[in-house]
């Protein structure tokens, strides 16, 4: 559009308003600054000045972290909040602003249990599990909606989440509460129940990533599997290796002699249907389809099927798509693009992903994750016993 162009007709006016909104958003994002924590903000949001040192305000949401968290993580979070809030229908966006949401960024080298609001009396394995599992969530702290997610996931550091935007998932929960006005939650429940009745979101990938091998010295995969799964028969493990039920770096094995190191990607494929995370409850369903609306979700793993874009959602879950049309402005075309692809632009102008930290999880976090998934997948081994004609442990022959 050129200034001075005639705005006769509704289409031209709509175009003008869209461009005006885009201009305002660019100005808003470019104006975001990372500032020291003030006494007033510390009092209002209950932030401990001994821990928190940085804040950024975006769309009425306060972003707070320790001094060690990258300014780029603050600016990227503010940028995403700006786009997400502009995509919302005004009534919902207004409710979120009025909710005075707090967003806490945990540093890539910090644990959730070190965050003042989320300190815990848990110890040992329970503490390890807490620190592994609680790295992206929304909760209420003294009545205030409070989000937490990690620096490495926001900026997609090596070792962080690079396959989806956890921020957008968690913001989906913010839209749900406090964003929904009266009647929307009931409509969401009906939409989710209709999807469940139709058998949607039950086509995930029934497979477990095997990540018990440590170090760069090749070891026999069969031996590692025996050590990790002592309740399963050696003959079953041999049969799975020989018949392609176990993938190494995406390829089926056909030998019990295959060796792997920590860097090899090993996956045990159980086969058959698998419920996606969207089936868990209406809240997670909503957060998952919000991710698809903005073209950012993982695909074909234990929690996800093949749907990760707005167009795919429209074809796959029509009622879910129609519900989101009540939440978001149809004229807003923004989609999520990885910050690694946007490096060198605007607020990331001087950001170089190649020089960003590489995140390596400590062994106690890896062990907590592995223990959880071993239990999560335990019943799925029955599928492999049945496939290969063996009796599962505990079954009478």
Protein Blocks (a to p, Z undefined) as FASTA:
>chain_A
ZZhiacehjklmmmmmmmmmmmmmmmmmmmpccddddfklmmmnopafklpmcdcdeehi
acdddfklcfklmmmmmmmmmmmmmmpcfklmmmmmmnopacddddfkbcfklpmklgcf
behjllmmmmmmmncccddeehiacddddfklmnopghiafkbcfklmmmmmmmmpmmbc
ghjlmmmmmmmmmmmmnopailcccddddfkbgcjbdcdfklmmmmmmmmbcfklmmmmm
mnopacgehiacfbfkbccdfklccdddebpadddfklmpmmlmmmmmmmmmnopacehi
fkbcfbfbfklmmmmmmmlmmmmmmmpcfklmcdcddfklmgoiajlmmpcfklpccddd
dfklmmmmmmmmmmmmmmmmmmmmmmnopacehiaZZ
